[in-house]
C-alpha cells in the first residue's frame, strides 16, 4: 500500500529541492512539494535515488516521479515517465493524493473577492 507523507525526511530534502527546482525550470507555474510517496523506499535506494513527489502549483496538483543522481557539482535530475501499463488499473491516483494536505491553502481567500459566491464540490475525496 502506498504511504503518503506530508513532511519530507531531512535526509531527502536536498534531493527533493533539486527535483522541484528542475521541474519548475520546465513549467510556467511555480510548483511546491506538498508530499512524498513511500519515503522509506527513497531513503533505502542507492544513486540514482527515486523520488515520488506530490507537486502543487496554481490550481492543480500532480504526482511526479524523479530520478536524482548526486554529482560533484550538485544533482542530476530526470523525470520518470509512467506508461499506462504500469499505472493503477483504474487509472486514478490513490485517494490520499487528491487533495493532498494543504495543497490549495489560501485558494478560497484568493477567489472569493472575484465572485459573488463560490461552490465547492467534494466527491469521494476528490475536489
C-alpha positions as CSV (number, residue, x, y, z in Angstrom):
1,X,0.0,0.0,0.0
2,X,1.3,3.4,-0.9
3,X,2.1,5.7,2.0
4,X,1.8,9.5,1.6
5,X,3.8,11.7,3.9
6,X,3.4,15.5,4.1
7,X,6.7,16.1,5.8
8,X,9.9,15.4,3.7
9,X,12.5,13.4,5.6
10,X,15.6,15.6,6.4
11,X,17.9,13.2,4.6
12,X,15.9,13.6,1.4
13,X,15.4,17.4,1.5
14,X,18.4,18.3,-0.8
15,X,17.3,15.9,-3.5
16,X,13.7,17.0,-3.2
17,X,14.7,20.6,-3.5
18,X,16.8,19.8,-6.6
19,X,13.9,17.9,-8.2
20,X,11.4,20.7,-7.6
21,X,13.9,23.4,-8.9
22,X,14.5,21.2,-12.0
23,X,10.7,20.8,-12.5
24,X,10.0,24.5,-12.1
25,X,12.5,25.4,-14.8
26,X,10.3,23.5,-17.3
27,X,6.9,24.5,-16.0
28,X,5.4,28.0,-16.3
29,X,3.7,27.8,-12.9
30,X,5.8,27.6,-9.8
31,X,5.2,24.3,-8.1
32,X,6.0,23.4,-4.5
33,X,6.2,19.9,-2.9
34,X,3.2,19.0,-0.6
35,X,4.0,15.4,0.0
36,X,6.2,12.4,-0.8
37,X,5.1,8.8,-1.6
38,X,6.8,5.9,0.1
39,X,9.7,7.9,1.6
40,X,11.2,4.8,3.1
41,X,11.8,3.3,-0.3
42,X,13.6,6.5,-1.4
43,X,15.8,6.5,1.7
44,X,16.8,2.9,1.1
45,X,17.6,3.3,-2.6
46,X,21.1,4.0,-3.9
47,X,22.0,6.5,-6.6
48,X,20.1,7.4,-8.7
49,X,17.5,7.9,-6.0
50,X,13.9,7.6,-7.0
51,X,11.5,10.3,-5.6
52,X,7.8,10.2,-6.0
53,X,6.5,13.7,-5.1
54,X,3.2,15.4,-4.9
55,X,3.7,18.9,-6.5
56,X,1.1,21.7,-6.4
57,X,1.1,25.0,-8.2
58,X,-1.7,27.3,-9.2
59,X,-4.9,25.3,-9.3
60,X,-3.5,21.9,-9.9
61,X,-1.6,19.1,-8.1
62,X,0.3,16.3,-9.7
63,X,2.2,13.3,-8.6
64,X,5.5,13.1,-10.5
65,X,8.4,10.6,-10.2
66,X,12.0,11.7,-10.5
67,X,15.4,10.0,-10.5
68,X,18.0,12.1,-8.7
69,X,21.7,11.3,-9.1
70,X,24.3,13.1,-6.9
71,X,27.2,14.7,-8.8
72,X,30.3,16.5,-7.5
73,X,28.7,19.9,-8.6
74,X,25.1,19.2,-7.5
75,X,22.4,16.9,-8.6
76,X,21.3,15.5,-12.0
77,X,17.5,15.2,-12.2
78,X,15.4,13.3,-14.7
79,X,11.7,12.8,-14.9
80,X,10.4,9.2,-14.8
81,X,7.6,8.8,-17.3
82,X,4.9,6.3,-16.2
83,X,3.3,4.3,-19.0
84,X,-0.3,3.3,-19.0
85,X,0.6,-0.4,-18.5
86,X,2.3,0.3,-15.1
87,X,-0.4,2.7,-13.9
88,X,-3.1,1.5,-11.5
89,X,-5.9,-0.4,-13.1
90,X,-8.5,2.3,-12.6
91,X,-6.0,5.0,-13.9
92,X,-6.7,7.1,-10.8
93,X,-4.1,8.1,-8.2
94,X,-4.6,6.8,-4.7
95,X,-7.3,8.8,-2.9
96,X,-4.8,10.2,-0.4
97,X,-3.2,12.2,-3.2
98,X,-6.3,14.3,-4.1
99,X,-6.4,16.6,-2.3
100,X,-3.1,16.4,-0.6
101,X,-2.9,18.0,2.8
102,X,-2.7,21.8,2.5
103,X,-2.4,21.7,-1.3
104,X,-4.7,24.6,-2.1
105,X,-4.2,26.5,1.1
106,X,-5.2,30.1,0.5
107,X,-7.1,29.3,-2.7
108,X,-10.6,30.2,-1.3
109,X,-9.3,33.5,0.1
110,X,-7.9,34.4,-3.4
111,X,-11.0,33.5,-5.3
112,X,-13.8,34.9,-3.1
113,X,-13.2,38.6,-3.8
114,X,-13.6,38.0,-7.5
115,X,-17.0,36.3,-7.3
116,X,-20.4,36.7,-5.7
117,X,-20.3,33.1,-4.5
118,X,-18.1,30.0,-4.7
119,X,-19.3,26.5,-5.0
120,X,-17.1,23.8,-3.5
121,X,-17.8,20.2,-4.6
122,X,-16.4,17.3,-2.7
123,X,-16.8,13.8,-4.2
124,X,-15.2,10.7,-2.6
125,X,-12.1,12.5,-1.6
126,X,-11.7,14.4,-4.8
127,X,-12.3,18.1,-5.4
